[in-house]
Amino acid sequence: MLRDWRTGEVGSMDPKLLDLLFQLRQRLRTDEPFQVISGYRCPKTNAMLASKSEGVATKSLHMEGKAIDITMAGRQLSRIRQEALNLRMGGVGIYSKTGFVHVDTGRVRQWGV
């Protein structure tokens, strides 16, 4: 389900990421599913994206199965971001122009406005 959207390659996902999503959904007080923009990325896909955008890390945690980009119907991106920050379970970035929030199980940090 979280395979590379471009190649179909499957990578292992960090179970802590699924725990993060579960807790985030509880904090958002909804049964709505997350809409996944990007889960696992193989190195080739990540390199292609990084070459086209400054917002894509060359050593992205997506390649380690530790990151996911999400949105949710009925919830503002700013609210998803804030609740993810409140969890303090990893990195949180908001991409308002393209309409998603990045969460990961790396070190606690934040970016975007």
Residue pairs with C-beta under 8 A, 6 or more apart in sequence:
1 36
1 39
2 13
2 36
2 39
2 40
2 65
2 68
3 9
3 10
3 11
3 39
3 40
4 10
4 11
4 40
4 41
4 42
4 45
5 38
5 39
5 41
5 45
6 42
6 44
6 45
6 48
7 42
7 44
7 45
9 40
9 42
10 40
11 40
11 41
11 42
11 63
11 64
11 65
12 40
12 65
13 39
13 40
13 65
13 66
14 64
14 65
14 66
14 105
16 66
16 89
16 90
16 105
17 65
17 66
17 67
17 68
17 103
17 104
17 105
19 89
20 84
20 87
20 89
20 90
20 103
20 105
21 34
21 68
21 70
21 103
23 87
23 89
24 80
24 83
24 84
24 87
24 103
25 31
25 32
25 34
27 83
27 86
27 87
28 72
28 75
28 79
28 80
28 83
30 72
30 74
30 75
32 72
32 73
32 74
32 75
33 72
34 68
34 70
34 71
34 72
35 70
35 71
35 72
35 73
36 68
36 69
36 70
37 69
37 70
37 71
37 98
37 100
38 62
38 68
38 69
39 62
39 65
39 68
39 69
40 62
40 63
40 65
41 49
41 60
41 62
41 63
42 63
43 63
46 56
46 58
46 60
46 62
46 63
47 58
49 56
50 56
50 57
50 58
50 60
55 95
60 67
61 67
61 91
61 104
61 105
61 106
62 68
66 90
66 104
66 105
66 106
67 91
67 102
67 103
67 104
67 105
67 106
68 102
68 103
68 104
69 95
69 100
69 101
69 102
70 80
70 100
70 101
70 102
70 103
71 77
71 80
71 99
71 100
71 101
72 80
77 94
77 96
77 99
77 100
77 101
78 94
80 101
81 92
81 94
81 101
81 112
84 92
84 101
84 103
85 92
85 110
88 108
89 103
89 105
89 108
90 103
90 104
90 105
90 106
90 107
90 108
91 102
91 103
91 104
91 106
91 107
91 108
91 109
91 110
91 111
92 101
92 102
92 103
92 104
92 109
92 110
92 111
93 101
93 102
93 110
93 111
93 112
94 101
94 102
94 111
94 112
94 113
95 101
95 102
95 112
96 112
96 113
